[in-house]
């Protein structure tokens, strides 16, 4: 989880909604294998923005490699 405690509350709410809709959910998995990634970020603190961008780019790179791009 990235960001403040509000992000945690929001993430827990999203997890409950995904599970209720029948999705299998992995929270903070070290090696995610799913087709959907939700990155709940903080955009108020400079360091948090940098970590958020790095995380988004990491997942985008993995997605590109899986697609053969």
C-alpha positions, 0 to 999 in steps of 0.5 A: 500500500502506498500513502496514508491510512486513508489509502488503506481504508479505501483499499480495504473498501475496494477489496470488499467490493471486488470480492463481492463481485466474485474476483479473487483478490491479492493484497500487496502480493510480492509477485502479482499474477492477476489481470488487473492491478489497482495502485492506490496512491498518494499525490500530496507528498513529494516522496509519495509521488515519486514512489507512486510513479515508480510503482506504476512504471514497474507494473507498466513494464511488466505488462508490456513484457507480458504482451511482447512489447 
